[in-house]
Amino acid sequence: MVLKEVPADNLTRPLGRNEVIGLLFRLTIFGAVTYLTIKWMVDAIDPTRNQKVEAQKQAEKLMRQIGVKNVKLSEYEMSIAAHLVDPLSMQITWRDIAGLDEVITELKETVILPVQKRHLFQNSRLLQPPKGVLLYGPPGCGKTLIAKATAKEAG
């Protein structure tokens, strides 16, 4: 390989339009390749990659079941969606819960009724369904059964 001496005028002259476009093109390609390489390396060494893939599959399956299409979820939303349960697939009913008749009646009146009969409560700010319900008690007292039955009835 023979090195040629570059005239000093060529080093100080401004770049032409084609040279600038060529330089920008090469820089863009270099940046894209660098980005994709780093992204591939980070994905390859991510210890939670398999869990994320499983969560995404589970979330997409649930979204298809409930009829939601063309929704792009973030990684955080995907992990939450993977733990959702389709209320229509649950077999829990109010009859499965024993000894909590007062709680069931209160939930039916304050949560289920305003959700099912929205037209009756449409103009009332006082009789809107609550934004949330706090179920508390020791393990095994029926909190999960109540939550599932409420979701099935409201769903």
JOTADA-V161182 format. One record per backbone hydrogen bond with DSSP energy under -1.0 kcal/mol. CO is the residue of the C=O (numbers start at 0). NH is the residue of the N-H. E is the energy in kcal/mol with one decimal. If there is no record, write none. Layout:
BEGIN
co=CO nh=NH e=E
co=CO nh=NH e=E
END
This chain:
BEGIN
co=7 nh=11 e=-1.0
co=8 nh=12 e=-1.2
co=15 nh=19 e=-2.3
co=16 nh=20 e=-2.4
co=17 nh=21 e=-2.5
co=18 nh=22 e=-2.4
co=19 nh=23 e=-2.7
co=20 nh=24 e=-2.5
co=21 nh=25 e=-2.5
co=22 nh=26 e=-2.5
co=23 nh=27 e=-2.5
co=24 nh=28 e=-2.5
co=25 nh=29 e=-2.6
co=26 nh=30 e=-2.6
co=27 nh=31 e=-2.5
co=28 nh=32 e=-2.6
co=29 nh=33 e=-2.4
co=30 nh=34 e=-2.7
co=31 nh=35 e=-2.7
co=32 nh=36 e=-2.2
co=33 nh=37 e=-2.5
co=34 nh=38 e=-2.7
co=35 nh=39 e=-2.3
co=36 nh=40 e=-2.3
co=37 nh=41 e=-2.6
co=38 nh=42 e=-2.4
co=39 nh=43 e=-2.2
co=40 nh=44 e=-1.7
co=45 nh=48 e=-1.2
co=47 nh=51 e=-2.3
co=48 nh=52 e=-2.3
co=49 nh=53 e=-2.3
co=50 nh=54 e=-2.6
co=51 nh=55 e=-2.3
co=52 nh=56 e=-2.2
co=53 nh=57 e=-2.6
co=54 nh=58 e=-2.6
co=55 nh=59 e=-2.6
co=56 nh=60 e=-2.3
co=57 nh=61 e=-2.3
co=58 nh=62 e=-2.6
co=59 nh=63 e=-2.1
co=60 nh=64 e=-2.0
co=61 nh=65 e=-2.2
co=62 nh=67 e=-2.6
co=73 nh=77 e=-2.4
co=74 nh=78 e=-1.8
co=75 nh=79 e=-1.7
co=76 nh=80 e=-2.9
co=77 nh=81 e=-1.7
co=79 nh=82 e=-1.5
co=80 nh=83 e=-1.2
co=85 nh=88 e=-1.4
co=92 nh=95 e=-1.2
co=93 nh=96 e=-1.5
co=99 nh=103 e=-2.5
co=100 nh=104 e=-2.5
co=101 nh=105 e=-2.3
co=102 nh=106 e=-2.5
co=103 nh=107 e=-2.5
co=104 nh=108 e=-2.1
co=105 nh=109 e=-2.6
co=106 nh=110 e=-2.5
co=106 nh=111 e=-1.9
co=107 nh=112 e=-2.4
co=110 nh=114 e=-1.1
co=111 nh=115 e=-2.8
co=112 nh=116 e=-2.8
co=116 nh=119 e=-1.2
co=137 nh=140 e=-1.3
co=141 nh=145 e=-2.4
co=142 nh=146 e=-2.3
co=143 nh=147 e=-2.6
co=144 nh=148 e=-2.7
co=145 nh=149 e=-2.5
co=146 nh=150 e=-2.3
co=147 nh=151 e=-2.3
co=148 nh=152 e=-2.5
co=149 nh=153 e=-2.8
co=150 nh=154 e=-2.2
END
